[in-house]
Amino acid sequence: MPKLWHRLIRGASAQVLQRKDLTPEARTGREGEEAAYWHLRERGFIMVARNYRPEGLRGEIDMIGWDGDTIVFVEVKTRQSAAVRAPEAAVDRDKEKNVIAAAREYRRRAHCASAPCRFDVVSVEMLPGGKQIEHFRDAFR
């Protein structure tokens, strides 16, 4: 059963990436988020939400998952090349503030405010030979 479930999820993801209305940048971003999602799942994360955007706030959280008993808010940055700037360098202080505010609201609504939490960044570089993924744990410290 789990293999069927994985095939169904990957199939649905492939359909999203094939949408004609996505700009090349949006397609790259979606592909990077998809790669980050599977990367984290393969490392034991239990993913519970994607693209969480609370009403009335500017922040969006790319992914939310559990790593053991810790709730993890994940920001994914994807680039075609790191020649100009590494993907993770795009997470500036304003982005951190927005993600933290959105995470505070999520924790309140999900009734998990007492659980330990952290903020991770996953950097995805789309290289000619494939994707390079780097996971930065506790990146907002």
BABADREN-392743 format. One line per field, with one value per atom (N, C-alpha, C, CB): x, y, z; residue number from 1; atom name. Coordinates in pm, whole numbers, plus 32768, in hexadecimal, padded with zeros to 4 digits. Glycine has a CB too. Example, Ala and Ser with C-alpha at 12.3 -4.5 7.8 and 13.67 -1.06 7.14 Angstrom:
2
x: [8527;84CE;8528;846B;8505;8557;850A;8580]
y: [7DC7;7E3E;7EB6;7E41;7F1F;7F96;8003;7FC4]
z: [830C;830C;830C;8389;82C4;82CA;8313;823C]
n: [1;1;1;1;2;2;2;2]
atom: [N;CA;C;CB;N;CA;C;CB]
This chain:
141
x: [8050;8000;8054;7FA5;80C0;810F;8149;817E;8172;81AA;8140;81E2;80C6;8059;8041;7FD8;8040;802B;8097;802A;8115;8182;8171;8209;814A;8135;80C6;8115;805B;7FEB;8016;7F75;8060;808F;80ED;80D5;814C;81AB;8163;8219;80FE;80B0;8067;804D;802B;7FE5;8048;7F99;80BD;8124;8151;819C;8162;818D;8125;81A3;80A6;803D;8044;7FB3;8061;806F;80E2;8083;8152;81C6;81B1;823E;814F;8134;80D1;8100;809C;803B;8077;800B;8028;8057;805B;7FFE;800C;8003;8073;7F81;80D1;8140;81AF;8176;81E3;8258;82D0;8272;833A;83B2;83E7;8420;83E0;840E;83B6;8410;8332;82D5;82E8;8242;82FF;8316;8395;8320;83FF;847C;8464;84E9;841B;83FD;83AE;83B1;8348;82F7;834B;8280;83A0;83F5;8455;8444;848A;84E2;8498;8520;841E;83CF;83B0;834E;8394;8377;83F1;8349;8466;84E2;84FE;8558;84E7;84FE;849D;84EF;8420;83BB;83E7;8334;840F;8438;84BB;8445;8513;8591;8575;85E9;851D;84FB;84B0;84A8;8454;840B;846A;83A1;84CB;852C;8582;8586;8589;85D6;857E;8620;8503;84AD;844E;8500;844C;83EE;8360;8411;8303;8275;823E;8226;8222;81F5;815E;8219;8135;80A7;8068;8097;80B7;807D;80E2;8050;80AB;80FE;80BE;8110;8110;80E3;8079;80AD;8097;803B;8045;8059;7FD3;7FCD;7F57;7FC1;7F71;7F02;7EC3;7F32;7E42;7DF9;7E29;7D63;7E3C;7E61;7EF5;7E19;7F47;7FD7;801F;800A;8094;80E2;8130;8141;814F;81A7;8164;81DD;81B4;8189;81F5;8172;81C9;8227;8220;8206;8292;8294;826A;831E;82A0;827E;8281;82DE;822A;8229;822B;81AB;8282;828C;82C0;82E5;82BB;82ED;836D;8283;83D2;844F;8456;84CE;8426;8417;83A9;849C;83C8;8364;8370;8370;83BF;83D4;8388;846A;8339;82F7;835A;8272;8364;83C8;8383;842E;83A4;8371;83E2;8343;83C5;842E;841A;8430;8481;8486;84DD;84BD;84A9;84F3;851B;849D;859A;85CB;860C;8630;85E1;860F;864C;859B;86BA;86FB;8727;8775;872B;8763;87FA;873A;8834;88C5;88E5;890B;894D;8978;89E7;89A8;89F9;8A66;8A58;8A69;89DF;89CA;89C4;8949;8970;895C;8922;88FE;8953;8920;888E;8973;883D;87AE;878F;876C;87D8;87BA;87D6;880B;8829;8848;87CF;88BE;876B;86F3;8694;86AB;86B0;865B;8694;8657;8659;8689;8639;8682;8658;8619;8582;865A;8557;84C7;847F;84B0;84BB;847F;8475;84D1;84DE;84DB;8468;8561;8457;83EC;8363;83F2;834F;82CF;82B3;82CB;8318;8307;82ED;8384;8334;8320;8291;8387;825F;81D6;8171;81B8;8185;812C;8134;814E;81AC;81BD;8176;8254;817F;813A;80A4;8156;806D;7FDE;7FBC;7FB3;800F;7FF8;7FF7;8063;8059;8062;7FE8;80E2;7FB7;7F3F;7EC6;7F24;7EB4;7E3F;7E46;7E32;7EBF;7ECF;7EDD;7F49;7ED5;7EDE;7F60;7E66;7FCD;804E;80B5;8083;8085;80DC;8143;808A;8126;8185;81F0;813A;81DF;8242;82C0;8207;8334;83AE;83A5;842E;83E0;83DD;8464;836D;8477;84EE;84CE;8568;8528;8518;858E;850D;8571;85D8;85CD;85CB;863A;863D;8673;8694;862F;8660;8683;85F6;86FE;8732;8736;87C0;86FB;86FA;8737;8668;87A0;87DD;87C1;8877;878A;876E;87EB;86F0;8833;88B0;889C;8921;88F0;88E1;88DF;8951;892B;8930;88C7;89B7;8873;880D;8800;882D;87B6;879E;8802;870D;882F;8883;882F;890C;881B;87C7;881C;8752;880C;8852;87EB;88C4;87F0;8790;87D8;8750;87A8;87E0;877F;87FA;87A4;874E;875F;8772;86F0;86F0;8731;873A;8707;8749;872F;871E;86C9;86A9;86F2;8616;874A;8794;8803;87CC]
y: [7F87;8000;8080;8000;8089;8104;8125;80FA;80BF;80DB;8117;805B;80E6;811E;81AE;80CB;81C9;8250;82AF;824F;8284;82D6;82F1;8292;828C;82A0;8303;821A;82FD;835A;83E9;8331;83FB;8481;84B8;847F;8465;8493;84B2;842A;8464;847D;8501;840C;851E;859E;8612;85A1;8600;8668;8681;8641;8619;8628;8676;859E;8661;86AB;8740;8675;8764;87F1;882F;8802;87E8;881E;882B;87C6;87E4;87EB;8858;8766;889F;8908;896F;894C;899B;89FA;8A8A;89F4;8AA8;8B31;8B59;8B45;8B00;8B21;8B67;8AA1;8BD2;8C14;8BB7;8CA2;8BCC;8B79;8B81;8BA3;8BF8;8C08;8BB9;8C9C;8BC0;8B77;8AE1;8B9E;8AB5;8A26;89F8;8A0A;8A49;8A29;8A22;8A91;8A83;8A85;8A0B;8B02;89E7;8971;88F2;8966;88EA;8873;8868;8878;88DA;88DB;88B4;8964;88E7;88C2;882D;8913;87F8;876A;8716;8747;873F;86F8;8701;8733;8776;8788;8733;881D;872D;86DC;864B;86E6;8610;8583;856F;8550;85D0;85C9;85BE;8646;8610;860E;858E;8689;8563;84E7;8470;84CD;846C;83FE;83FE;8406;8471;847B;846F;84FE;8441;8422;848F;83FE;8500;8569;853D;85ED;8563;854E;85D6;850F;85E6;8667;8676;8676;86EB;86FF;8772;8717;87CB;883B;8871;88AC;88A8;88E8;896B;888D;89CF;8A53;8A8C;8A4D;8A8A;8ABE;8B56;8A81;8B98;8C2A;8C53;8C64;8C82;8CAC;8D2E;8CBD;8D37;8DAD;8E28;8D9B;8E94;8F12;8F24;8F1F;8EC2;8ECE;8EC4;8E62;8F01;8EFE;8E7D;8F72;8E3B;8DC7;8D4A;8DAA;8CFA;8C76;8C14;8C71;8B9F;8B36;8ACC;8AF9;8AAE;8A4E;89C4;8A48;8997;8912;8911;88A8;88BD;88A8;8812;88EA;87E7;8758;873F;8714;86C2;8697;8649;8642;866C;8623;85EE;867E;8575;8541;858F;8549;85C8;8614;86AA;85F6;86D2;8760;8785;877E;87F0;8821;887B;886F;8864;88A9;88F8;8845;8979;89D2;89E2;8A5D;89BF;89B5;8A1D;8928;8A68;8AC4;8A84;8B52;8A7D;8A41;8AAF;89D5;8AB0;8B0F;8AC0;8B74;8ADF;8A95;8AF7;8A46;8ACF;8B1F;8AC3;8B6E;8AFC;8AB3;8AAB;8AF6;8B12;8B15;8B69;8B50;8B43;8B91;8BF1;8B33;8C08;8C5E;8CEC;8C63;8D1F;8DA5;8DA4;8DE2;8D4B;8D46;8CBE;8DBA;8C84;8C01;8C0F;8BCB;8BA9;8BB1;8BD7;8B2D;8B9B;8BB5;8C46;8B58;8C8C;8D18;8D73;8D46;8D40;8D90;8D99;8D55;8D51;8D59;8DC9;8CCF;8E40;8EB3;8EC7;8F31;8F2F;8F49;8F5E;8FC4;8FA5;8FBA;8F36;9019;8EDF;8E5C;8E0C;8E0D;8E0F;8DC8;8DFA;8DDA;8E7E;8EB8;8E89;8F51;8E89;8E5F;8DCB;8E7B;8D78;8CE9;8CCF;8C9A;8D15;8D04;8D2C;8D58;8D9A;8DC5;8D5C;8E4E;8D26;8CBF;8C41;8C9F;8C1F;8BA7;8BB9;8B8A;8C31;8C4D;8C36;8CDF;8C66;8C54;8BC1;8CA8;8B79;8AEA;8A9F;8AB0;8ABA;8A75;8A91;8A9F;8B0C;8B30;8AE2;8BC8;8AE2;8A9E;8A06;8AC5;89CF;893D;8909;8914;8962;893C;88F0;88E5;8921;88E1;8948;8899;89B0;8A1C;89EE;8A8C;8982;8955;88F6;890F;88C9;886E;88BD;8827;887E;88C3;88DA;8870;8948;8963;8998;89C7;8993;89CF;89F8;896C;8A46;8A78;8A48;8B14;89FE;89C8;8A0B;892F;8A0B;8A38;89C5;8ABA;89A9;8945;8990;88D3;8982;89C3;895B;8A00;897D;8922;896B;88F2;8930;8965;8905;897B;893A;88EA;88ED;8920;8880;8877;8820;883F;882F;87DD;8747;87FC;871A;868C;865F;866B;86B9;8698;8704;8612;86E5;8746;8733;8739;87A2;879E;87D9;87EC;878A;87B3;87BE;8750;882E;8842;886B;88AE;882A;8841;8889;87BB;8902;8950;894A;89E4;88FF;88F1;896C;886F;8994;8A02;8A7E;89DA;8AA0;8B07;8B96;8AF9;8BAC;8C35;8C63;8C43;8C12;8C3B;8C99;8BC4]
z: [8000;8000;8000;8077;8052;8050;7FC6;80B4;7F7A;7EF6;7E9A;7EB8;7EA1;7E51;7E79;7E62;7EFB;7F2E;7EFA;7FC8;7EFD;7ECA;7E35;7EE4;7DEA;7D5A;7D3F;7D15;7D8B;7D7A;7D9A;7DD3;7E06;7E2B;7DC1;7EB5;7D96;7D2F;7CAB;7D19;7C8B;7C11;7C17;7BFA;7C89;7C9A;7C93;7D21;7CCC;7CC9;7C3A;7D20;7BEE;7B62;7B12;7B22;7B30;7AE9;7B07;7B10;7B84;7BA7;7B5B;7C3E;7B52;7B0C;7A76;7B26;7A3E;79AF;798A;797F;79EC;79CF;7972;7A51;7912;78AD;78E1;7833;7949;797A;79D9;79BE;79F5;7A4E;7A00;7A92;7A3A;79FE;7A11;7A3D;79C5;79DA;7A69;7978;7AA6;7B30;7B90;7B57;7B7A;7BD1;7BC1;7BB1;7B47;7B2E;7B76;7A95;7B6F;7BB4;7C4B;7B93;7C80;7D0F;7D3A;7D32;7CEC;7D0C;7D07;7CAC;7CA1;7C94;7D0B;7C0F;7D36;7DAA;7E29;7DBC;7E3B;7EB0;7EB0;7EB6;7E3C;7E31;7E57;7DA2;7E26;7E47;7EDD;7DF7;7F18;7FA8;7FF9;7FCF;7FCE;8012;801C;7FC9;7FAB;7FAA;7FF4;7F1A;7FED;8037;80CD;8019;8100;818E;81B4;81B4;815F;817B;8185;810D;812A;812B;81A9;80B0;81EC;8268;82E3;826B;82D1;8342;836E;83B2;832B;834F;832E;8306;8380;8363;833C;83E0;82BD;8289;829E;81F2;82D0;82F0;82A4;8382;826A;821F;81BB;827F;814F;80E9;80C3;806D;80AA;8080;80DE;7FF3;815E;81C4;81C7;8250;81B3;81B4;820A;8123;8284;82D9;82A7;836A;82B7;828C;82D8;82A0;8291;82D0;82EA;834F;82C9;82DD;8257;833E;8250;81D4;81C3;81CF;822E;8227;81F0;82AC;81AC;8180;81AC;80E4;81D3;81F9;818C;8287;814F;80E1;810E;80A3;8180;81B3;824A;817B;8282;8312;8329;8356;8381;839D;8428;8337;844E;84D0;84BD;851C;850A;8511;85A0;84EB;85B3;863B;8681;8689;86F5;8740;8728;87D4;86C5;86A5;8627;8695;862F;85B7;856C;85DA;84EA;8499;842B;845D;8424;83BC;8357;83F7;82DA;8275;8208;8238;81ED;817D;8112;81A8;8098;8029;7FC8;7FE1;7FA2;7F3F;7ECE;7F7D;7E54;7DDF;7D7B;7D9D;7D3F;7CD8;7C66;7D12;7BF0;7B7E;7B89;7AF8;7BC9;7BD9;7C54;7B5A;7C9B;7D0F;7CE8;7D80;7C67;7C39;7C71;7BA0;7C79;7CAC;7D44;7C71;7D7B;7E0B;7E2F;7E3C;7E99;7EC5;7EEA;7F3E;7ED0;7EED;7F7E;7ECE;7FDC;806A;8091;80C2;8044;8062;8048;800E;8002;7FE4;805B;7F6D;80C6;813E;8195;818C;8186;81D0;8251;817A;829B;831C;830E;835E;82A4;828E;8275;8217;8225;8209;828A;81A0;82DB;835B;83B2;83A5;83BD;840F;83DF;840E;835B;8323;833E;828D;832E;8347;83DB;8319;8432;84C2;84E9;8511;84B1;84D0;849F;848E;8429;83F4;8449;8361;8476;84CB;8551;84E2;8588;8607;85F7;8636;8588;856D;8557;84F2;850E;84F8;857C;849A;85D0;8652;86A7;869D;86A2;86EE;86BB;86E6;8638;85FC;8608;856B;8600;8604;8693;85B3;86F3;8781;87A0;87A8;8767;8782;87B3;8704;87F6;8823;8889;885D;88CF;8936;88FE;89A8;8883;8846;8820;87C7;882E;8801;876A;8825;873C;86AC;867E;8689;85FB;85BF;8530;85C3;84F7;8470;841D;846F;83B4;835B;82D3;834E;828B;8200;81AD;81EE;813E;80DF;805F;80C4;8037;7FBF;7F4F;7FD8;7EDD;7E6B;7DF3;7E4A;7DBC;7D43;7CD1;7D55;7C64;7BEE;7B96;7BA0;7B96;7B4B;7ACF;7BA3;7A6A;79F1;7A0E;7991;7A71;7A92;7AF6;7AC7;7B24;7B87;7BF0;7BC9;7C58;7CC2;7D34;7CF7;7D6D;7DE4;7E55;7DD0;7EBE;7F2D;7FAA;7F42;7FF1;806F;80D8;8061;814C;81B7;8229;81E7;824A;82B7;832D;828C;8393;840B;8463;845B;849F;84FF;84C0;8581;8448;83F7;8425;836A;8477;849D;851A;84B2;8552;85CB;85A9;8614]
n: [1;1;1;1;2;2;2;2;3;3;3;3;4;4;4;4;5;5;5;5;6;6;6;6;7;7;7;7;8;8;8;8;9;9;9;9;10;10;10;10;11;11;11;11;12;12;12;12;13;13;13;13;14;14;14;14;15;15;15;15;16;16;16;16;17;17;17;17;18;18;18;18;19;19;19;19;20;20;20;20;21;21;21;21;22;22;22;22;23;23;23;23;24;24;24;24;25;25;25;25;26;26;26;26;27;27;27;27;28;28;28;28;29;29;29;29;30;30;30;30;31;31;31;31;32;32;32;32;33;33;33;33;34;34;34;34;35;35;35;35;36;36;36;36;37;37;37;37;38;38;38;38;39;39;39;39;40;40;40;40;41;41;41;41;42;42;42;42;43;43;43;43;44;44;44;44;45;45;45;45;46;46;46;46;47;47;47;47;48;48;48;48;49;49;49;49;50;50;50;50;51;51;51;51;52;52;52;52;53;53;53;53;54;54;54;54;55;55;55;55;56;56;56;56;57;57;57;57;58;58;58;58;59;59;59;59;60;60;60;60;61;61;61;61;62;62;62;62;63;63;63;63;64;64;64;64;65;65;65;65;66;66;66;66;67;67;67;67;68;68;68;68;69;69;69;69;70;70;70;70;71;71;71;71;72;72;72;72;73;73;73;73;74;74;74;74;75;75;75;75;76;76;76;76;77;77;77;77;78;78;78;78;79;79;79;79;80;80;80;80;81;81;81;81;82;82;82;82;83;83;83;83;84;84;84;84;85;85;85;85;86;86;86;86;87;87;87;87;88;88;88;88;89;89;89;89;90;90;90;90;91;91;91;91;92;92;92;92;93;93;93;93;94;94;94;94;95;95;95;95;96;96;96;96;97;97;97;97;98;98;98;98;99;99;99;99;100;100;100;100;101;101;101;101;102;102;102;102;103;103;103;103;104;104;104;104;105;105;105;105;106;106;106;106;107;107;107;107;108;108;108;108;109;109;109;109;110;110;110;110;111;111;111;111;112;112;112;112;113;113;113;113;114;114;114;114;115;115;115;115;116;116;116;116;117;117;117;117;118;118;118;118;119;119;119;119;120;120;120;120;121;121;121;121;122;122;122;122;123;123;123;123;124;124;124;124;125;125;125;125;126;126;126;126;127;127;127;127;128;128;128;128;129;129;129;129;130;130;130;130;131;131;131;131;132;132;132;132;133;133;133;133;134;134;134;134;135;135;135;135;136;136;136;136;137;137;137;137;138;138;138;138;139;139;139;139;140;140;140;140;141;141;141;141]
atom: [N;CA;C;CB;N;CA;C;CB;N;CA;C;CB;N;CA;C;CB;N;CA;C;CB;N;CA;C;CB;N;CA;C;CB;N;CA;C;CB;N;CA;C;CB;N;CA;C;CB;N;CA;C;CB;N;CA;C;CB;N;CA;C;CB;N;CA;C;CB;N;CA;C;CB;N;CA;C;CB;N;CA;C;CB;N;CA;C;CB;N;CA;C;CB;N;CA;C;CB;N;CA;C;CB;N;CA;C;CB;N;CA;C;CB;N;CA;C;CB;N;CA;C;CB;N;CA;C;CB;N;CA;C;CB;N;CA;C;CB;N;CA;C;CB;N;CA;C;CB;N;CA;C;CB;N;CA;C;CB;N;CA;C;CB;N;CA;C;CB;N;CA;C;CB;N;CA;C;CB;N;CA;C;CB;N;CA;C;CB;N;CA;C;CB;N;CA;C;CB;N;CA;C;CB;N;CA;C;CB;N;CA;C;CB;N;CA;C;CB;N;CA;C;CB;N;CA;C;CB;N;CA;C;CB;N;CA;C;CB;N;CA;C;CB;N;CA;C;CB;N;CA;C;CB;N;CA;C;CB;N;CA;C;CB;N;CA;C;CB;N;CA;C;CB;N;CA;C;CB;N;CA;C;CB;N;CA;C;CB;N;CA;C;CB;N;CA;C;CB;N;CA;C;CB;N;CA;C;CB;N;CA;C;CB;N;CA;C;CB;N;CA;C;CB;N;CA;C;CB;N;CA;C;CB;N;CA;C;CB;N;CA;C;CB;N;CA;C;CB;N;CA;C;CB;N;CA;C;CB;N;CA;C;CB;N;CA;C;CB;N;CA;C;CB;N;CA;C;CB;N;CA;C;CB;N;CA;C;CB;N;CA;C;CB;N;CA;C;CB;N;CA;C;CB;N;CA;C;CB;N;CA;C;CB;N;CA;C;CB;N;CA;C;CB;N;CA;C;CB;N;CA;C;CB;N;CA;C;CB;N;CA;C;CB;N;CA;C;CB;N;CA;C;CB;N;CA;C;CB;N;CA;C;CB;N;CA;C;CB;N;CA;C;CB;N;CA;C;CB;N;CA;C;CB;N;CA;C;CB;N;CA;C;CB;N;CA;C;CB;N;CA;C;CB;N;CA;C;CB;N;CA;C;CB;N;CA;C;CB;N;CA;C;CB;N;CA;C;CB;N;CA;C;CB;N;CA;C;CB;N;CA;C;CB;N;CA;C;CB;N;CA;C;CB;N;CA;C;CB;N;CA;C;CB;N;CA;C;CB;N;CA;C;CB;N;CA;C;CB;N;CA;C;CB;N;CA;C;CB;N;CA;C;CB;N;CA;C;CB;N;CA;C;CB;N;CA;C;CB;N;CA;C;CB;N;CA;C;CB;N;CA;C;CB;N;CA;C;CB;N;CA;C;CB;N;CA;C;CB;N;CA;C;CB;N;CA;C;CB;N;CA;C;CB;N;CA;C;CB;N;CA;C;CB;N;CA;C;CB;N;CA;C;CB;N;CA;C;CB;N;CA;C;CB;N;CA;C;CB;N;CA;C;CB;N;CA;C;CB;N;CA;C;CB]
